[in-house]
Amino acid sequence: MNVRENWRVFLLLFVLLGSSFALFSPTLGGGGTEGPTNLQYGLELSGGTRIRAPLVGLVATSADVPAGEGSAVERRVAEQIEGVAVTDVRALAQGTYSNDGTGTVEVTTENVTQAEFEQALQAAGVSYDEIHDGVSDQSRRETVRVLRDKINEAGLSGGSVQSITTATGDHFVVVEVPGENRADVVDLVQQRGTVRVDVFPVIRNGTTVQERERAVLTNEDFRSIGSAQEYQQQPGAFVRVSVTDDAAPQFAQTMADTGVAQPGGSNCNAADYRNSSDPCLLLVVNDRVVNTFGMAPGLADGMRSGQWAENPTFILETRNISEAQQVALNLRAGALPASLDLTGEDSGTTSFVSPSQAESFKVDSLLTGIIAVLAVSGVVFLRYGKPEVALPMIVTALSEVVILLGLAAAIGYPLDLSVIAGFIAVIGTGVDDLIIIADEVMAEGDVRSRRVFQSRFRKAFWVIGAAAATTIIAMSPLAILSLGDLQGFAIFTILGVVVGVLLTRPAYGDILRSLLTIDRS
């Protein structure tokens, strides 16, 4: 075979070798661990949990939030609603919930009615257009990012998080974690991921005051987060952290003002911090106090003198390694702007696919693929009765599936039932195009002249190109919009069409020309 004349065939062989390498090489591919390939499997083919839920919150659009005054607006609104902390209110000067560039104000806690929110906005002097259930687009995007980070930090491979919009305009967050049971995943995503340091009680003017200084440090104030470690010589665990340069001076001053960094340090009664004579630092994770600790004399002296701010590092202590790991996870991933609503009227749904059922889906998918190949092969042989036409057609069509599988393995795209349906659609559309090519070049019997073959092939290829463009245009909205399972089907159908037009159809044309033509004229 002349390489120059049949370079498309050699290109196809090269791509097939690369796809096979991505599928089976232990050093490349998506890093899947199931079976001999590098393929990763989605929820339906590996088992696991899917959660689909809206976000808790109310958002006021077109709100009058002056630039640089978001924090002040948050405090004023929070003060007007009982039981709502400042961290549960978010004011954005440049809102993204609507396209008019105005601000938004949102409250992201449960049990706040629209009437209460309206009264709070009016009392805070904030004008707005209207109030909707849910959160702003920016908060929704941040929620997706934080959930992805939490899943990655927790070591849950193959997990995915996306935001989808229904035809009625409702917004949902969809979380899929293969191989994990429902309880563990729900527990992970329901946690807001907030970590803060409070002080209680507070010493003011030499007198112990029974009040709490809240959020002297929050997630945003930490610059670097160490790994969770256990103490070797005593019970408990810790996470070494460093504070940002901007937050360190204010934190040190607060420690001095509240009495934690008093001369001699603070001897917190960790067993009962509510009755402690000295102030205690409270480590609060998801609004739950997980540990309390005082301050060593040396660290207290550094806080008061300002030297500590030059190297603002200390440790967050916990009772056990599990709590320390949770602290590190929440600090690295960040805090969720809003929590998932799994209990309300418009509550989300959770589903669990058992490993045995997923294995059954794998077998059924394989059988369906084999049946599709056999059916296509039978029809092609009945149609042409010539092995030199039918066999290359079947092999070329199947090569598209191998290429797509290699691509999925290389990028780590998890396979699910919708993607398998896309593969089967690719086989069908691919064979359709190859039949168009064969029928066109053999329209008037055997073709011997390569010049005539090329003329007929180009005519057939125009038809195939037009059909491919139509398919891509029809599938593009499904691939771009977040419509759940339909997205994977659309993406791989489009990829199959592109691979076919650019690679496999031209290669089949070269193979057919070599087999059917005799003279070179």
N, C-alpha and C positions, 0 to 999 in steps of 0.2 A: 504494500500500500504506500503510495506516494505521500510523504509527510506534508509537502507544500499544498497539494490539492485537497488533502483530507485533514487539515489542521484542526477542524472543529471536532472530529472524532478523537484526536489525541488530547484536545483540551477537555473533552468530556471524560476521558479516561483519567486524566490528571486530577480533575475535580472529584471523581469517584474515589480515587486513592486518598485524597485529602479528607473526604467525608468518612471513609472507613477508618482512617487514622484517628479522627476526632471521636468516632464511635467506640473504638476498642483500645486506644492507647491509654495506659495507666497514668501518663504524664500530662495529657491534654483533655479537652472536653469539659463538660459541665461539672465533673466531680461527683456524678451519681454513684451510689454504693450498692444499688440493687441489681443483681445479675452481672453478667460478664461485660456489659456495655457501660458507657458513661452517661446514659440517658437518665434524666431525672423525671420522676413521675409526680403528677399533681394529685390533688386530693382523691379523685375518683379511682385512680389506679394504684395508690399506695395506702389509702386509708388515712383518716385524720379528721380535722374539725374545720367547718366553715361557719363564720359568724357574719351576719348581715344586719346592721343596725344603724339607726340615725344617731346624730350627736345631740346630747342634752344642751339646751340653751334657748335663749331669746335674743334676737338681734334687732337693733333699731337702725334703719338705713337713713342715708342722707343726714346724719347727725352733725350738729355744729360742734366739732371738736377742733379748736385752734391748734396749729402746729406747736409742738413742744409742751402742750398742756394735757396730754393724755393721762399722765399719772394723777394729776389733780382731779380730773373728771372721774377717774376710777375711784378715788377716795370718796368724793362727794356722793357718788351713786351708791357705793357700798354702805355708807353710813345711813342711808335712807331705807335699807332693806334689812330687816332683822335676820340674823343668822348667816348673812352673806359676808365673806371676807373680801378684802381688796383683791386677792389673787383670783377670785371668782368673777371679777369684772374686767373687761378689756375694752379700752377706748383707742381707736385708731384714727389719726388725723387724715390719712390718705386711705380711705376704705376701698376694699376690693369686692365687697358683696354686690355692689352695683357698678355700672360702668361710668357713672358721672363724676368719679374722682373725689366725692365727698367722704366725710368720715362715717364711722360706724361705732356703735356702743353695744356690747353684748354681755349678758350675764350667763354663766355656764354652770349653774348649779340647779339641782332639782327643787321642786316645791316652791318655785317663784312664779306667781301668776302674771299674766300680761298686765292686769290692772296695777299690781304692785310695781312692776317695772316702769309703767307709764308715770305713776306718781313719783317714783324715785328720780326719773329723768326730769320731770317738771320741777321738783324741789332742788335738784342740782343745777337748774338753769340751762338745760341742754335741749335745744329744739331738734326735731327730727321729722322724717317724712312718714314712715310707718314701721310697725313691729312685726317680725315674722318669727315663726318657730325655727329653731336651728341656730347655726353660727355663720360667720362670714366665710367667704371663699378662702381667705388667708388662713383662718383658724382650721378650716377643713384640710387644707394642704399641709399645714404643720402637724395636724393630728396624724395624717397618713405617714409623714416622715418619721415622727416619734415612734409610732407603732412598728414601723419597719426596723428602726434602730433597736427597739426593745426585743423584737423577735430575733434579730441578729445577735444582740448581746447575750440573749438567753441560750444561744447555740441551737436554735430550731432551724435546721437547714430546709430549704425548699419553701419556706413560708412566703406569702405574698400579701400585700395590702394595697387596696385601690379604692378610690372614690367613684361611685356611679350615680347617675342621675336617671330617674325614671321618666316615662313619657309625660307624667303629670307634673314634673318639676321637683319631685321629692329627691332629697339627697341621702345617700346611704354610704357607709363605709363597709367594705367587704374584706374580711380577714380569713385567709386560708392557711392552715398549718398542717402539712402532711405528717402522719405518724404520731400525732399527739391526741390525747383524749380531751373531751369537751371541758371537763372541770379545770384542767390546768390552763387551757387556752383562755377560757373566760376569766379566770383569776388574773392572768397576765394582762389582758387588754382592759379589764375594768379598773385596774389601779391607775390613778392619775399620774403616778410617777413623780410626785412632789416630795422633795427633800428640803427641809429647812432646819435652822437652828433657832430655838427660842431661849429666853431666860426667865426663870421663875425660882423664888420670888425676887423682887427687885429692891436694892438698897438705895434709897434716896435721902440725901442729907443725913446719913448715919442711921436712918430708920428703915427697918424692913417693911416693905409694902407688899401686901398680898395681891399682886397683879402680875400679869405675864407680858413681857416684852416680846412681841411676835416678829418672826421673820427677820432676825438680825443677820442671817445669811440665808440665801435661797439658791436654787439650782443655778441661776445665771451668775452668781458671785464666785463660783468655783472655776479655776482656770485649768487644773489638771487633776485627774482622778487616778489613784493607784489601784492595784488589785486587792481584793479581799484577802486578808491574812489572819491566821490564828496566832495567838500568843503561845510561846513555847513553855514558859515557866508559870503561867497563870491561866485561869479560865477566860474565855472571851475571845473576841476577834476585833479587827480594826481595818479601816481604809485610810490610807495616807492621802491627803488632799492639799492643794495649794489654792490660795485665794487670789483673785485678780488684783492687779495694782490699783484699780479704781476703787474696789470695795474694801481693801485692806485697811486704810487709815480710818474709815468710818466704823468698821467693825471693831478695831482696837479702841477707838474712842467710846463706842457703846459698851464695851466690856468694862472700861474704867467707870463710866457713868452709872452702870447698873450694879457695880460692886463685885462683879465676877473677878475682875483683875485688881482686887484690893491688895494692899501689902500683905505678903504671906500667902497669897493665893486664896482659893475658895475650896473649902472642905464640904462638898456636897454630900448630903445623906441620900445616897443613890437608892436605898431601899424604900424611902418615903420622901420624895423630893417636895411634896406639898407641905411637909412640916419641917423642912430643912431650915436651919438658922442661917446658913450661907446660901447665896444664889447658886442655882444649878443651870448648866447648859443642857437643854433638852434637844435630843436628836429626834425629829418628828418626820416620819415617812408616811405619806398618804394620810395625814391628819392623825396619826397614831404615834404616841411617844414610844420609841423602841429602846431608848437608852438615855441615861443621864450621867453627867460627869462634871467634876469641878475643874479647877485650873491650878497647875503646879506653880509654886512661887516664882521660879525662873521665867516661865512663860508670862505670868502676870506682870513681872517687872518689865519685860520686853514690850508688852502691850502699852504700859503707861509711858515708857520712855520713847516709844516710837520706833525702836530698833526692830521689833518683830515685823513691821510693815516692809522692811527692806528685803526680808526673805519670808513671806507670809505662808508658812507651811505648818500644818498640825495634823492630828489624827482624829477621826471619828470612830469612837468605840461602840461596839455592840456586844450583846450577850453571847452570840454564837456566830459561827461562820456563815450560816444561812442568812441571817439578818445583814451581815456585812456584804454578802454578795448582792442582796436586794438593794442595799444603799448604793453600791457601785453601779449596778444596772440602771437605777433611776437617775443617777447623776450623769451617766454617760449618754443615756437616751434623751434625757430632758423630760420636762413635765408636759403632759397632755393638755392642750388648750381647753379641751372639753372631753367628757367621758361618753362612752357608748350607752345608749338607752336600750336596755334589754328587758325593761319591765313596764313601760308606759303603754298607752293606747296604740300608739304607732310603733310598738316595740319591734325590735329586730328578731331574727330567727337564728337559731344555731342548729347545725346538723352534724352528724358524726357518721363516717363510713368506716366500718370495721375492716381490719386487714384481710379477713377471709372474703368479705364481699368485694374488696378492691382486687384481690387475686382472681376472683371470678370474672370481674370486668376485664382484666388483662387477657384471660383466656378467650372470653367472648370477642374481644377486639381483634385478637389474632385470628380467630376462626373467621370473623367477618372479612378481614383483609384477604385471607386465603380464598374464600368463596368469591370475592370480587375479582381477584386475579384469574381464577379458573373460569369464571363466567366470561370475562373479557377475552381471555385466550380462546375459548371455544367459539365465540362469535367471530373473532378475527380469522380463525382457521376456516370456519364455514364460509366466510365472506370471500376469501381470496384463494384458499386451497394451495397456496404456494409458500413453503417454509421460508424462502429467501425474502419474502415480503412480510410474513406474519411474525416470525421469530424476532427480527430486529425491532419490530414495532413493540412487542411485549417487553423485550429487554430494555428498550429506550424508555418506555413509560415507567417501568419499575425503577430505573436509575434515578428518576426524579424523586421518588420516595426516599431512596438511599441518601440523596443529596440533602433533602430536607431533614432527615433524621440526623445526619452529620451536623447540620447547622444548629439544630435544637440541642445536640450534645455539646457543641462548641460554646454556645452562649448560655447554656444551663437553663433553657426554657423548659418548664415542667410540662410533660405530656398529660393531657386529660382526654376525656371522651370527645370533646369538641374538636381537639386537634386531630385525633384519629379520624373523625368524620371529614376533616379537611384533607387528610391524606387520601382517603377513598375518593373524594371529589376530584383531587388532582389526578388520580389514576384514570377516572372517567373522562375528564376534560382533555387529558393528555392523549388518550387513545382516540378521542374524537378528532383532534387536530391531526394526528398521524394518519388516520383514515382519509381525511380530506387531502393530505399530501399524496397518499398512495392512489386514491381515485383520480386525482387530477393528472398525475404523471402517466397513469395507465389508462387514460380516458379513451384513447383510440388504439388500444392493444399495446403490445410490447414496444417499448421505446429503446432505440439503439443509439441514437445520436445524443451526445452529451449537451450539445448546444440546444437541441429541442428539449431535453430533460430540464436544463436550467431555466428555460423560458416557462415551462409548465410549473416548475417548482416555485418560481417567483410569483406567479399568479396565485398559487395556493397559499403562499406565505402571506400575501396581502389579506386574504380572507382570514387566516389565523390571527394576524396582527390586529385586525379590526375586532374579532371576537375576544381577544385577550384584553384589548382596551376597554371593551364593554364590561367584561368581568371585573376588571380592576376598579372601574368607576362605580359599579354597583356595590362592590364589597368595601370600598374605602370608608364610607360612613360607619360601617360595623367595626372596622379595624381601628378607627380613630376614636369613636365614642366609647365610653366605659359602659358597655352593656353586658358585662359578665362573660358567660361561656361563649357567646357569639363572637367575641373579640378574637379568641384563639382560632376559631374556625376561619374567620375572615383573613387573619394575618397569614396563615399557612396556605390558604387557597390562593391569595395574591402572590405569595412567594413562589408557589408551584407554577403559576402562570408565567411569572417573570423568568424563572429558571427554564421553563419550557421554550419560551420565545427566544431567549438569548442563547440557549445552550443545546438543549436536547432535540428540538425540532430541526435546527440546522444540521446537527450531527446525524440525525436520522436521514436527512436529505443526502448527505455525503455517502452514507452507507448504502442507501437505495441506488444512488447513481453508480457506485462501484459494482453493485450486483446486477443491475438491469441493463446498463449500457455496454456497448462493445467498442465502437469507434470513438475517437476523440474529437470528431468534427462537430 
